[in-house]
């Protein structure tokens, strides 16, 4: 397991980050503990979560994932000190009008609630989950800067930002001489590479760490799905509105064809397409870490093995051609969400 610097900072994280959106719905507390133990044993020191988890977000379950992680950290003395803990805010956490967004009020409420659930005094990386067009950037960034100055948060980052949104944010932080986003979380995998065009070059130029989510396309790149069968119950592709979104992204003949070609190509090479998919993501020098999740501990086997996979020139050429041969999405809003 390689350890990398997060962007221009001195913070060091494992190249595999454990994603936790399954904790509390797709897997219970005991299974969640087993998954975290498995990742820890594999050299993962980086855990990513969000206050609205588990998936799909609903008011009856928001915060449950953070609570499970907090219990795990508490039951393993010493691990909090060695763990880089990341969470996010912005999503709807209650029925009141100010229970979501990136206003100063909600950020201050959200961070205190996350700290209680996670049973910790500070959050290593506090991220805004989505861009909020209804709140001025300076209000959001000043609030986050205050959290850094008070010690509740060590570093700040953003998720699901487009290149221009990240650049605007960096400019505001520079102008006001306050804390800036040192990381961004984009969706990135063999079947979705739009952010290579603008976001990744910006991050390399500005020293912003890239923590990619969906490196397995929500499990689609595991190869377990079949186009002539419905997605499995309680799987990523069946979880309410989130499941519909994942089906819109990946459940198409062209994507199934790409996975079939991968299976055939790597069949005699002794390489799991799961490990190959993550290894391909990590081979991009703009990427700091790839977020991988699981609903069972054994599902991490191939994901953790990806760090030892070296893709040769022929394999890289084949994998790159998968994307180039996919049909382009006409609606840019759909393509980037």
N, C-alpha and C positions, 0 to 999 in steps of 0.2 A: 504494500500500500504506500503510494507516494504521498508525501506531505507537501503542500504548496502554499505560497503566500497568497492571501486574498487581495488581489489588486495591488495597489501601491502600499498597502498597510503592512504592519509587522505581524498581523494575525496569521497563524498557520492552521490549515485545515486539511483533512484527508481528501483525496481526489474522489472518493465515493462519499456521498452525504446520504444519510438515512432519511427518507421521506416517511411521514407518519399519518397521512390523511386516512389510512385504513383503521387506525386505532380507535376503538369505541363503537364501530359499526360492523365493518367487515371482519374484524377480529376482536375478541374480548380482551380483558386486562391481562389474563394469564398468557395468552398468545402474544400480545403486544410486548410483554416483558421478555418472552423467549426470543422474539425478533430483535429487540434491542440488545439482548445478550449475545446473539449470533453476530450482529454487526460489530459489536464491541470486540468480540474475539477475533474478528477478521481485520481489525486495525482501524475501524471507523471511529473518528473522534468528533464527527460533525453531525448534528441532528437538526432537521428542519421541520417546523410545524407552523400552525397558524391558529389564531383564536377562534376562527369559525369552524375548524375541523371537529369531527370527522366529516367525510364526504358521504352524502350530499349535505350541504349546510342547511340546518333547520333549527329554529329557536329552542326546541326541546333538547338538542344535543350539543349546541355550540359550547366550546370549552372543554368537552370531555377528553379530547386527545391531549391537551395540555395537562389536564389533571392526571392522566395515566403516566405521562412522562415525568411529572413531578413526583409521583409515588415511586417510580423506578429509580430516579436519582436519589431520593431519600432513603431507599432500601439498600443502596449501594454506596456507602460512605467513601468519599474520595473521588468518585467518578464525576461529580459536578465540577471539581477543579480541573479535571482533564478533558472535559467535554466542551466543545464550542456549540453553544445552544442558540438557535435562531428561531424567531417566530415573527408573525406578521399581524398587522391591523388594517382596518378599513371596512371589513365586512359587517353585515347587520348582526348585532349582538343582543338586541332587545327590541321591544315594540315602540319605544319612544323615538321621536324624529331625530334626536341627536345621538342615537345609539349606533351610528355608522359614519363612514366618511373619514376625512383627514383634517377635520377642524382641530384646533388646539384642545377644545373641550373633550372631544372623543379620544384623541390620542392619549391625553393624560388619564382618562378613565380606563382606557383599554390596557395601557401598560401596567397599571397597578393591578388590574384583574388578572392579567397574564402572570405577573410575578407571584400572586397568591396561588394560582393554580399550579404553577411550575415549582413552587416551594423554593424559590431562590431569591437572592438579594439583587441580582442584576441579570440582564440579558446580553449575551455577547454580540449578537447581530439582530437589530430590530428593523424590520422591513415594512414598507407600505405595500399592501397586497396588490392594489390597482391604482392607477392614476385617478385623481379626483378632480374633475373639471369645475366643480362647484366651490372649491376652496383655493384661495390664492397660494401659490407656491411658497411665498415667504412666510405665511402663517404656519404651514405644515413644517417647513424646514426650521423655523425658529423654535417651534415646540420640540422637535426632535433634538435640536442642539441643546435645549435646556435639559433634556433627559440625559444626554451625554455628559454635560457639565455637572449634573447632580450625581452621576455614577449609576443611575438605574440602567443605563444602556452604554455599551462600550463602543459600538460601531453602528452605522445606519446603512440601510440598503433599500432598494426598490424592486418590485416584481411586476412583470407584464407592462413594462414601459417601452414605448417606441423610441427610436434614436433621438428624435427631436425633443421628446419629453424629458429624456435623460439629460440632454445637453442644456435645455432650459433650466433644469434643476441645478446642474453643476454651475451654470452661470450665476444664478441667484445666490448660491452658497459662496461663491468667490466674491461677488459684489458686496455681500453682507459680512464676509469674513466669519462664517459659521460652518458647522459640521456639514460635510457633503456625503452623498451616496457613494459608498466604496464598493458596492456590489449591485448586480442586477440579476433577476431571475427571468429568463425567457424560455419559452417552449422550444425544444430543439431535438431533432432525431433524424434518422435516415429518410423519413417520409415527410419531413417539414424542415426546410432550411432557409426560410425567408430572411432570417435575421443575420445571415452571413453578409448580406448586401450593405447594410448601413450600421446596425447596432454593434456588431462585433468589431468593425474597424474603429468606431468611436471608443469602445471600451479599451482596445489596445492602445489607442492614442492617449487616452485620458487616465489610464491606470485603474480602470474599474474592473473588479473581479466578476466573472461570469459563472453563475451557478445554474446550470440548466435543469429544467424539469421535463418530464415525459421522454427520457432518452429511449424508452421502450414503447413509445406511442401508446401509453396507457395499458401496456401488456399485449398490444396487437403484434409487436415484433417478437413475441415469444413463440409464435407459430402455432399456438394451441387452438386458435379460433378457426371455424369452418364457415365458408360463405353460405352454404346451404342449410345452416342451423342457426337458431336464435342464440344470442349471447347468453352465457350462463347466468343464472340468478345470483344476485348479490355480488356479481363481478362488476368491474369498472364500467362496462358498457350497458349496465342495467340499473344504475343508481339514479333514479329520478331524472331531473333535468340535466344533471351532470352526465348521465349515461347517454341521453339524447345528443348532447354536445359531442361526446367522444365518438358516437356513431356517425355524426355528420363529418367529423374530421377524418375518420379512417375506414369506416365500414363500407368500402366501395370495391368494385371488381379490380380496378387498377392497383389498389393497395394490396389486395389479396394476391394478385399476380406477382407483385414485387416480392412478397414474403415467400411465395412458392418458388420463385427463382433463387432466393437466398437459401432455402432448404436444399434445393438440388445442387447448388454450387458448393456449399460447405459440407455436403453429406460425406464425402470421401476425404475431407481435410481434418476431420477430428475436432472441429470447433463448433461449439454451441452458438446458434444465431443470437441468443440472448447476450452472451459474452461478447460476441463480435459486434453487436449493435452498440453496446456501451463503450467498447474499446475504440470504435470509430469516432464516437463523440469525444472521448478523452484525447484522441489524437489531434484534435484541433487546438492549436496553441493559444487560441483566445479563451478556451474553456479552463476554468479553475477546478470545478467539481461538478459531478453529475449526481442528481438526486434519484435514488432508487428506492422503491417501496416494496412491500410484501404483505400478504395476508396470512402467510405461514412461514416459519423460519427457514424451511428447506428451499423456499423460493429464492433465497438470497445466494444460494450456492453458485449459480452461474454468474450472477451479478458481481459477486466478490471476485470470482475467477477472472473477470474481464481485465483486471489490472495487470495480469500476466500475459495477456494476449498481444502479440505483435503482428500487425497486418502487413503483408508484403505488398509490393507494388501492384501485382495482378489483382489481389484482393481489394485494395483501395480503389483501383480503377473500376472494378465490377460494382462495388458499393456506391460509388459516385454516380455511375450510370443509372442506378435505380431511380434516383431523384430526377435526373435529367429527362428520363423517359415517362415520368408521371405527367398527367394532364395538369395544366396550370389553372388555378382557381380564378375566376373572373372577378369576383367581388373581393376587393382588398380588405374590407372589414372582416369578412369571414376568414380570409387567409391569415390574418395576423392575430386573431383572438385565441 
